[in-house]
Amino acid sequence: MDAFKSMNINEGETLQYQELYPYLQERYPHYKDVQKEAEQHLSKAGFVNPAPDGLMLTQVGAANLYKNS
């Protein structure tokens, strides 16, 4: 979720995989499948929906992410 916030992704917008992967690799280099695991976890929580080119932030995800901003 920090990737969405740091890249200023809003509800209904998509975080492109080409932007997400380097972000995750930089912060979690010891996890082999960090992108896959993050996508599964966030989808299950209802925070994102998979899109053809990335992950789309849902209304639930945006509310959770920006509630303290």
Secondary structure by P-SEA (a helix, b strand, c coil): caaaaaacccccccccaaaaaaaaaaacccccaaaaaaaaaaaaaccbbbcccbbbbcaaaaaaacccc
